Amino acid sequence: MNAVAEPVISEVLPNAAWEILEGDPTAVLVDVRTKSEWAFVGVPDLSSLGHHLLQVEWAQLPNMSQNPRFVGEVLEQLGDRVPSVFLFLCRSGVRSDAGARAVKAHLMAMGQNAECVNVLGGFEGDLDKDAHRGCVNGWKVAGLPWRQS
């Protein structure tokens, strides 16, 4: 029986993700939220670091079905280069974990190696006691740069 190895995904808090991006000009941040989230909630602003944000939906509205072209779209946006580190971000850290695992599994199958990292707390963070996001943790609460369209 052949066992397929489950991809190993690291996890970091948003400030550590920022430090990775600061220290590694080849590192890539992939925002896997929906187009609506990018437009209405905002996106990380990496301009001060000279990085380009990749935006690829893991799940698509209206029924949040998984994007069957997710890995292909991530790789298309990269062109010919595969960074040493991929950082994945969603609203709270769940979809980004799935996206990180999908990219890591694809790279492993192709004989390529890159670290795939889930950003814990995501962009908006976990729900607080009043069921509101943006108050407990996440990119925005950490005070990291972001913008809205």
Backbone as a printed PyTorch tensor [residue, N CA C, xyz], in Angstrom:
tensor([[[  0.8370,  -1.1750,   0.0000],
         [  0.0000,   0.0000,   0.0000],
         [  0.8830,   1.2410,   0.0000]],

        [[  0.6050,   2.1700,  -0.9120],
         [  1.3700,   3.4080,  -1.0060],
         [  0.6620,   4.5040,  -0.2360]],

        [[  1.3540,   5.0660,   0.7120],
         [  0.7880,   6.1680,   1.4780],
         [  1.2880,   7.4730,   0.8760]],

        [[  0.3760,   8.4030,   0.6420],
         [  0.7460,   9.7100,   0.1320],
         [  0.9890,  10.6220,   1.3300]],

        [[  2.1550,  11.2360,   1.3350],
         [  2.5090,  12.1000,   2.4580],
         [  1.6510,  13.3570,   2.4380]],

        [[  1.1090,  13.6850,   3.5890],
         [  0.3380,  14.9210,   3.7450],
         [  1.3220,  16.0890,   3.7400]],

        [[  1.0460,  17.1270,   2.9480],
         [  1.9630,  18.2770,   2.9280],
         [  2.1050,  18.9130,   4.3070]],

        [[  3.3250,  19.2800,   4.6460],
         [  3.5870,  19.9520,   5.9140],
         [  3.4670,  21.4570,   5.6810]],

        [[  2.5850,  22.0620,   6.4600],
         [  2.3350,  23.4950,   6.3460],
         [  2.7240,  24.1620,   7.6650]],

        [[  3.5480,  25.2010,   7.5740],
         [  3.8750,  25.9600,   8.7790],
         [  2.7910,  27.0060,   9.0070]],

        [[  2.8030,  27.5720,  10.1910],
         [  1.8470,  28.6170,  10.5430],
         [  2.5980,  29.7450,  11.2310]],

        [[  2.2240,  30.9740,  10.8830],
         [  2.8090,  32.1460,  11.5240],
         [  1.7120,  33.1670,  11.7930]],

        [[  1.9590,  34.0320,  12.7320],
         [  1.0730,  35.1590,  12.9900],
         [  1.3520,  36.2570,  11.9550]],

        [[  0.4180,  37.1720,  11.7690],
         [  0.5970,  38.2110,  10.7500],
         [  1.9020,  39.0010,  10.8600]],

        [[  2.3200,  39.3800,  12.0690],
         [  3.5810,  40.1280,  12.2000],
         [  4.7780,  39.3150,  11.7170]],

        [[  4.7640,  38.0130,  11.9770],
         [  5.8550,  37.1600,  11.4980],
         [  5.8010,  37.0340,   9.9800]],

        [[  4.5960,  37.0050,   9.4120],
         [  4.4600,  36.9670,   7.9470],
         [  5.0760,  38.2340,   7.3430]],

        [[  4.7860,  39.3730,   7.9580],
         [  5.3490,  40.6390,   7.4910],
         [  6.8810,  40.5930,   7.5520]],

        [[  7.4260,  40.0510,   8.6420],
         [  8.8820,  39.9500,   8.7850],
         [  9.4880,  39.0550,   7.7060]],

        [[  8.7960,  37.9780,   7.3670],
         [  9.2770,  37.1060,   6.2870],
         [  9.3040,  37.8830,   4.9800]],

        [[  8.2330,  38.6110,   4.6970],
         [  8.1720,  39.4080,   3.4710],
         [  9.2510,  40.4930,   3.4640]],

        [[  9.4940,  41.0920,   4.6160],
         [ 10.5500,  42.1130,   4.7310],
         [ 11.9230,  41.5340,   4.4390]],

        [[ 12.1640,  40.3270,   4.9530],
         [ 13.4930,  39.7310,   4.8670],
         [ 13.7650,  38.9260,   3.6130]],

        [[ 12.7330,  38.5790,   2.8610],
         [ 12.9100,  37.7340,   1.6820],
         [ 12.2080,  38.3720,   0.4850]],

        [[ 12.9790,  39.0070,  -0.3950],
         [ 12.3630,  39.6770,  -1.5440],
         [ 11.6650,  38.7220,  -2.5110]],

        [[ 11.9170,  37.4270,  -2.3780],
         [ 11.2570,  36.4660,  -3.2670],
         [  9.9950,  35.8750,  -2.6560]],

        [[  9.7530,  36.1020,  -1.3720],
         [  8.5600,  35.5570,  -0.7150],
         [  7.3000,  36.1600,  -1.3400]],

        [[  6.2300,  35.3620,  -1.3510],
         [  4.9790,  35.7770,  -1.9820],
         [  3.8330,  35.6130,  -0.9960]],

        [[  2.9650,  36.6430,  -0.9220],
         [  1.7430,  36.5680,  -0.1370],
         [  0.5840,  36.3300,  -1.0930]],

        [[ -0.1680,  35.2470,  -0.8310],
         [ -1.3300,  34.8880,  -1.6530],
         [ -2.5770,  35.0950,  -0.8090]],

        [[ -3.4220,  36.0320,  -1.2230],
         [ -4.6960,  36.2920,  -0.5500],
         [ -5.7490,  35.4450,  -1.2530]],

        [[ -6.3210,  34.4760,  -0.5290],
         [ -7.2260,  33.4910,  -1.1370],
         [ -8.7010,  33.8140,  -0.9160]],

        [[ -8.9990,  35.0160,  -0.4150],
         [-10.3890,  35.3770,  -0.1600],
         [-11.1230,  35.6430,  -1.4780]],

        [[-12.3770,  36.0280,  -1.3920],
         [-13.1830,  36.2810,  -2.5870],
         [-12.9870,  37.7100,  -3.0910]],

        [[-13.3760,  37.9130,  -4.3360],
         [-13.3040,  39.2530,  -4.9320],
         [-14.0980,  40.2490,  -4.1000]],

        [[-15.2350,  39.8350,  -3.5750],
         [-16.0480,  40.7260,  -2.7370],
         [-15.2990,  41.1270,  -1.4750]],

        [[-14.6130,  40.1760,  -0.8480],
         [-13.8430,  40.4910,   0.3600],
         [-12.7240,  41.4800,   0.0480]],

        [[-12.0300,  41.2570,  -1.0650],
         [-10.9610,  42.1840,  -1.4410],
         [-11.5160,  43.5900,  -1.6380]],

        [[-12.6660,  43.6820,  -2.3210],
         [-13.2320,  44.9870,  -2.6540],
         [-13.8150,  45.7000,  -1.4350]],

        [[-14.5190,  44.9750,  -0.5860],
         [-15.2610,  45.6200,   0.4910],
         [-14.5530,  45.6320,   1.8420]],

        [[-13.6810,  44.6610,   2.0860],
         [-13.0080,  44.5680,   3.3860],
         [-11.5940,  45.1410,   3.3210]],

        [[-10.9440,  45.0040,   2.1640],
         [ -9.5980,  45.5120,   1.9810],
         [ -8.5990,  44.4030,   1.7200]],

        [[ -7.3730,  44.8050,   1.4140],
         [ -6.2920,  43.8600,   1.1260],
         [ -5.0010,  44.3430,   1.7760]],

        [[ -4.0910,  43.4230,   2.0500],
         [ -2.7760,  43.8360,   2.5450],
         [ -2.1010,  44.7570,   1.5260]],

        [[ -1.4180,  45.7580,   2.0180],
         [ -0.6790,  46.6890,   1.1650],
         [  0.8100,  46.3990,   1.3430]],

        [[  1.3940,  45.7920,   0.3300],
         [  2.8020,  45.3980,   0.3900],
         [  3.7120,  46.3610,  -0.3660]],

        [[  3.1630,  47.4940,  -0.7780],
         [  3.9200,  48.4130,  -1.6300],
         [  5.2060,  48.9110,  -0.9660]],

        [[  5.2020,  49.1140,   0.3390],
         [  6.4110,  49.5980,   1.0140],
         [  7.5370,  48.5680,   0.9980]],

        [[  7.1630,  47.3070,   0.7430],
         [  8.1690,  46.2370,   0.6770],
         [  8.5860,  45.9190,  -0.7530]],

        [[  7.8960,  46.5090,  -1.7140],
         [  8.1880,  46.2040,  -3.1070],
         [  7.6600,  44.8500,  -3.5460]],

        [[  6.7200,  44.2930,  -2.7830],
         [  6.1210,  43.0080,  -3.1190],
         [  4.7930,  43.2220,  -3.8280]],

        [[  4.4290,  42.2530,  -4.6400],
         [  3.1350,  42.2490,  -5.3190],
         [  2.2580,  41.2060,  -4.6360]],

        [[  1.0410,  41.5880,  -4.2680],
         [  0.0880,  40.6630,  -3.6520],
         [ -0.5640,  39.8100,  -4.7300]],

        [[ -0.5510,  38.4890,  -4.5330],
         [ -1.2920,  37.6020,  -5.4200],
         [ -2.6950,  37.4380,  -4.8610]],

        [[ -3.6960,  37.5790,  -5.7060],
         [ -5.0800,  37.4320,  -5.2940],
         [ -5.7080,  36.3200,  -6.1350]],

        [[ -5.9720,  35.1890,  -5.4900],
         [ -6.5700,  34.0340,  -6.1580],
         [ -7.6150,  33.4540,  -5.2260]],

        [[ -8.8620,  33.4170,  -5.6710],
         [ -9.9430,  32.9010,  -4.8370],
         [ -9.8110,  31.3960,  -4.6230]],

        [[ -9.8320,  30.9700,  -3.3630],
         [ -9.8920,  29.5460,  -3.0380],
         [-11.3040,  29.0250,  -3.2780]],

        [[-12.2820,  29.8020,  -2.8670],
         [-13.6930,  29.4490,  -3.0400],
         [-14.4030,  30.6310,  -3.6900]],

        [[-15.4000,  30.3100,  -4.5050],
         [-16.0540,  31.3500,  -5.2780],
         [-17.5270,  31.4720,  -4.9160]],

        [[-17.9890,  32.7130,  -4.8900],
         [-19.3970,  32.9930,  -4.6440],
         [-20.2130,  32.6000,  -5.8700]],

        [[-21.4990,  32.2740,  -5.7570],
         [-22.3280,  32.5250,  -4.5880],
         [-22.3550,  31.3790,  -3.5760]],

        [[-21.9360,  30.1870,  -3.9720],
         [-22.0790,  29.0410,  -3.0560],
         [-20.7680,  28.6220,  -2.4020]],

        [[-19.7280,  29.4340,  -2.5600],
         [-18.4060,  29.1530,  -1.9880],
         [-17.8650,  27.7900,  -2.4170]],

        [[-18.0760,  27.4660,  -3.6980],
         [-17.5160,  26.2300,  -4.2270],
         [-16.0260,  26.4340,  -4.4740]],

        [[-15.2710,  25.3610,  -4.2780],
         [-13.8220,  25.4460,  -4.4360],
         [-13.4650,  25.7830,  -5.8750]],

        [[-12.5350,  26.6860,  -6.0300],
         [-12.0320,  27.0890,  -7.3360],
         [-11.1860,  25.9410,  -7.8960]],

        [[-11.6430,  25.2620,  -8.9570],
         [-10.8880,  24.1230,  -9.4870],
         [ -9.5570,  24.5280, -10.1260]],

        [[ -9.3810,  25.7990, -10.4250],
         [ -8.1500,  26.2770, -11.0550],
         [ -7.2370,  27.0140, -10.0740]],

        [[ -7.4820,  26.8390,  -8.7850],
         [ -6.7320,  27.5960,  -7.7830],
         [ -5.2170,  27.4750,  -7.9650]],

        [[ -4.6930,  26.2660,  -7.9510],
         [ -3.2410,  26.0840,  -8.0390],
         [ -2.7180,  26.6350,  -9.3580]],

        [[ -3.4150,  26.3400, -10.4420],
         [ -2.9970,  26.8490, -11.7460],
         [ -2.9590,  28.3640, -11.7960]],

        [[ -3.9570,  29.0090, -11.1900],
         [ -3.9930,  30.4720, -11.1800],
         [ -2.8650,  31.0600, -10.3380]],

        [[ -2.5550,  30.4270,  -9.2150],
         [ -1.4290,  30.8950,  -8.3950],
         [ -0.1460,  30.8170,  -9.2160]],

        [[  0.0870,  29.6740,  -9.8420],
         [  1.3240,  29.4920, -10.6030],
         [  1.3770,  30.3950, -11.8270]],

        [[  0.2370,  30.6310, -12.4690],
         [  0.1950,  31.5460, -13.6150],
         [  0.6160,  32.9550, -13.2080]],

        [[  0.1570,  33.4080, -12.0540],
         [  0.5110,  34.7520, -11.6060],
         [  1.9950,  34.8790, -11.2830]],

        [[  2.6380,  33.7620, -10.9870],
         [  4.0710,  33.7820, -10.6730],
         [  4.9430,  33.7680, -11.9130]],

        [[  4.3830,  33.3380, -13.0350],
         [  5.1920,  33.2090, -14.2390],
         [  6.1240,  32.0140, -14.1220]],

        [[  7.3890,  32.2280, -14.4170],
         [  8.3600,  31.1290, -14.4240],
         [  9.0340,  30.8790, -13.0870]],

        [[  8.7570,  31.6890, -12.0960],
         [  9.4970,  31.5330, -10.8440],
         [  8.6300,  30.8930,  -9.7590]],

        [[  9.2620,  30.0810,  -8.9660],
         [  8.6230,  29.5210,  -7.7760],
         [  9.3970,  30.0620,  -6.5820]],

        [[  8.7450,  30.8540,  -5.7320],
         [  9.4590,  31.4400,  -4.5940],
         [  9.8520,  30.3770,  -3.5780]],

        [[ 10.7600,  30.7240,  -2.7040],
         [ 11.1420,  29.7800,  -1.6520],
         [ 10.0730,  29.7130,  -0.5710]],

        [[  9.2900,  30.8130,  -0.4310],
         [  8.2490,  30.8660,   0.5980],
         [  6.9530,  31.4430,   0.0140]],

        [[  5.8770,  30.7000,   0.2030],
         [  4.5260,  31.1750,  -0.0770],
         [  3.8490,  31.4200,   1.2680]],

        [[  3.2350,  32.5730,   1.4310],
         [  2.4120,  32.8670,   2.6100],
         [  0.9630,  32.9470,   2.1240]],

        [[  0.0540,  32.2600,   2.8100],
         [ -1.3500,  32.2280,   2.4020],
         [ -2.2060,  32.9000,   3.4580]],

        [[ -3.1350,  33.7640,   2.9990],
         [ -3.9670,  34.5720,   3.8810],
         [ -5.4190,  34.4950,   3.4220]],

        [[ -6.3420,  34.3400,   4.3750],
         [ -7.7740,  34.4370,   4.0790],
         [ -8.4170,  35.3080,   5.1490]],

        [[ -9.6800,  35.1370,   5.4220],
         [-10.3620,  35.9560,   6.4250],
         [ -9.8660,  35.6190,   7.8180]],

        [[ -9.8120,  34.3050,   8.1270],
         [ -9.4780,  33.9120,   9.4960],
         [ -8.4290,  32.8030,   9.5850]],

        [[ -8.0170,  32.2410,   8.4650],
         [ -6.9610,  31.2260,   8.4810],
         [ -7.3880,  29.8360,   8.0710]],

        [[ -8.6390,  29.6290,   7.6770],
         [ -9.1130,  28.2920,   7.3080],
         [ -8.9140,  28.0260,   5.8150]],

        [[ -9.4420,  28.8950,   4.9540],
         [ -9.2710,  28.7090,   3.5060],
         [ -7.8030,  28.7880,   3.1160]],

        [[ -7.0580,  29.6510,   3.7870],
         [ -5.6360,  29.7920,   3.4570],
         [ -4.8630,  28.5210,   3.7780]],

        [[ -5.2500,  27.8130,   4.8240],
         [ -4.6150,  26.5320,   5.1390],
         [ -4.8730,  25.5380,   4.0080]],

        [[ -6.1090,  25.4880,   3.5280],
         [ -6.4450,  24.5790,   2.4260],
         [ -5.6820,  24.9530,   1.1610]],

        [[ -5.5860,  26.2430,   0.8800],
         [ -4.8450,  26.6940,  -0.2900],
         [ -3.3660,  26.3600,  -0.1970]],

        [[ -2.7920,  26.5630,   0.9830],
         [ -1.3780,  26.2390,   1.2000],
         [ -1.1280,  24.7560,   0.9750]],

        [[ -2.0210,  23.9200,   1.4800],
         [ -1.8700,  22.4730,   1.3080],
         [ -1.9840,  22.0690,  -0.1580]],

        [[ -2.8870,  22.6960,  -0.8850],
         [ -3.0610,  22.3660,  -2.3020],
         [ -1.8190,  22.7370,  -3.1160]],

        [[ -1.2760,  23.9250,  -2.8680],
         [ -0.0780,  24.3450,  -3.6000],
         [  1.1060,  23.4730,  -3.2180]],

        [[  1.2670,  23.1990,  -1.9290],
         [  2.3850,  22.3560,  -1.4750],
         [  2.3030,  20.9560,  -2.0970]],

        [[  1.1040,  20.3680,  -2.1200],
         [  0.9340,  19.0330,  -2.7040],
         [  1.2830,  19.0520,  -4.1940]],

        [[  0.8580,  20.0800,  -4.8880],
         [  1.1720,  20.1890,  -6.3160],
         [  2.6820,  20.3040,  -6.5310]],

        [[  3.3200,  21.1680,  -5.7620],
         [  4.7670,  21.3370,  -5.9090],
         [  5.5120,  20.0450,  -5.6010]],

        [[  5.0780,  19.3420,  -4.5450],
         [  5.7130,  18.0650,  -4.2000],
         [  5.5670,  17.0710,  -5.3510]],

        [[  4.3890,  17.0210,  -5.9660],
         [  4.1480,  16.1030,  -7.0770],
         [  5.0150,  16.4470,  -8.2890]],

        [[  5.3820,  17.7180,  -8.4200],
         [  6.2190,  18.1680,  -9.5330],
         [  7.7080,  18.0960,  -9.1880]],

        [[  8.0340,  17.6280,  -7.9850],
         [  9.4260,  17.5330,  -7.5690],
         [ 10.0360,  18.8740,  -7.2020]],

        [[  9.1820,  19.8520,  -6.9070],
         [  9.6690,  21.1700,  -6.5050],
         [  9.4340,  21.3560,  -5.0210]],

        [[ 10.2470,  22.2180,  -4.4280],
         [ 10.1160,  22.4370,  -2.9980],
         [  9.9980,  23.9290,  -2.7210]],

        [[  9.0120,  24.2800,  -1.9520],
         [  8.8560,  25.6480,  -1.4550],
         [  8.1190,  25.5400,  -0.1320]],

        [[  8.4450,  26.4120,   0.7820],
         [  7.7380,  26.4220,   2.0590],
         [  6.3820,  27.0910,   1.8560]],

        [[  5.3390,  26.4510,   2.3320],
         [  3.9910,  27.0040,   2.2690],
         [  3.5270,  27.2700,   3.6990]],

        [[  3.1280,  28.5100,   3.9550],
         [  2.8670,  28.9690,   5.3160],
         [  1.4620,  29.5760,   5.3950]],

        [[  0.7060,  29.1360,   6.3930],
         [ -0.6150,  29.6860,   6.6500],
         [ -0.4830,  30.8350,   7.6440]],

        [[ -1.1010,  31.9850,   7.3050],
         [ -1.0790,  33.1330,   8.2120],
         [ -2.2690,  33.0030,   9.1670]],

        [[ -1.9670,  32.7040,  10.4210],
         [ -3.0010,  32.5000,  11.4400],
         [ -3.7690,  33.7890,  11.7100]],

        [[ -5.0490,  33.6480,  11.9170],
         [ -5.8860,  34.8160,  12.1810],
         [ -6.3290,  35.5240,  10.9220]],

        [[ -5.6650,  35.2410,   9.7980],
         [ -6.0710,  35.8120,   8.5320],
         [ -6.0420,  37.3290,   8.4990]],

        [[ -6.8750,  37.8910,   7.6250],
         [ -6.9260,  39.3370,   7.4470],
         [ -7.8000,  40.0020,   8.4960]],

        [[ -8.9610,  39.4070,   8.7710],
         [ -9.9140,  40.0070,   9.7110],
         [ -9.8760,  39.3970,  11.0970]],

        [[ -9.3890,  38.1880,  11.2280],
         [ -9.2960,  37.5460,  12.5260],
         [-10.5320,  36.7860,  12.9480]],

        [[-10.4380,  36.2260,  14.1240],
         [-11.5210,  35.4170,  14.6830],
         [-12.6550,  36.3000,  15.1980]],

        [[-13.7880,  35.6660,  15.4150],
         [-14.9380,  36.3720,  15.9860],
         [-14.6800,  36.7020,  17.4510]],

        [[-15.1370,  37.8780,  17.8720],
         [-15.0560,  38.2280,  19.2870],
         [-16.3290,  37.7570,  19.9980]],

        [[-16.5020,  38.1320,  21.2390],
         [-17.6560,  37.6640,  22.0230],
         [-18.9870,  38.1540,  21.4630]],

        [[-18.9460,  39.2290,  20.6570],
         [-20.1600,  39.7720,  20.0490],
         [-20.3190,  39.3210,  18.5930]],

        [[-19.5240,  38.3380,  18.1840],
         [-19.5490,  37.7870,  16.8240],
         [-19.1200,  38.8170,  15.7700]],

        [[-18.1440,  39.6690,  16.1360],
         [-17.5830,  40.6410,  15.2010],
         [-16.1430,  40.2620,  14.8930]],

        [[-15.7550,  40.4550,  13.6560],
         [-14.3540,  40.2480,  13.2670],
         [-13.6220,  41.5890,  13.2910]],

        [[-12.2950,  41.5120,  13.2580],
         [-11.4970,  42.7250,  13.2140],
         [-11.1860,  43.3100,  14.5720]],

        [[-11.4190,  42.5410,  15.6300],
         [-11.1880,  43.0500,  16.9920],
         [-10.2190,  42.1830,  17.7880]],

        [[-10.0750,  40.9160,  17.4170],
         [ -9.3260,  39.9670,  18.2410],
         [ -7.9000,  39.7600,  17.7290]],

        [[ -7.7770,  39.4150,  16.4760],
         [ -6.4740,  39.0940,  15.9030],
         [ -6.5370,  39.3170,  14.3940]],

        [[ -5.4970,  38.9540,  13.6900],
         [ -5.4700,  39.0920,  12.2400],
         [ -4.6000,  40.2480,  11.7760]],

        [[ -4.4560,  40.3460,  10.4650],
         [ -3.6000,  41.3270,   9.7990],
         [ -3.9520,  42.7540,  10.2140]],

        [[ -5.2370,  43.0860,  10.1340],
         [ -5.6670,  44.4580,  10.4310],
         [ -5.4450,  44.8100,  11.9020]],

        [[ -5.7930,  43.8900,  12.8030],
         [ -5.6190,  44.1540,  14.2410],
         [ -4.1410,  44.3020,  14.5880]],

        [[ -3.2800,  43.6000,  13.8560],
         [ -1.8320,  43.7130,  14.0950],
         [ -1.2740,  45.0650,  13.6500]],

        [[ -2.1000,  45.8550,  12.9800],
         [ -1.6580,  47.1740,  12.5490],
         [ -0.7760,  47.1510,  11.3190]],

        [[ -0.8420,  46.0650,  10.5550],
         [ -0.0400,  45.9670,   9.3400],
         [ -0.7050,  46.7490,   8.2110]],

        [[  0.0670,  47.2040,   7.2360],
         [ -0.4940,  48.0370,   6.1590],
         [ -1.5650,  47.2930,   5.3490]],

        [[ -2.6400,  48.0320,   5.0510],
         [ -3.6990,  47.5080,   4.2100],
         [ -4.4040,  48.6810,   3.5550]],

        [[ -5.2030,  48.3540,   2.5380],
         [ -5.9320,  49.4000,   1.8240],
         [ -7.2650,  48.8620,   1.3340]],

        [[ -8.1530,  49.7700,   1.0150],
         [ -9.4320,  49.4090,   0.4170],
         [ -9.5300,  50.0730,  -0.9450]],

        [[-10.3290,  49.4550,  -1.8310],
         [-10.4970,  50.0420,  -3.1580],
         [-11.5820,  51.0850,  -3.1630]]])
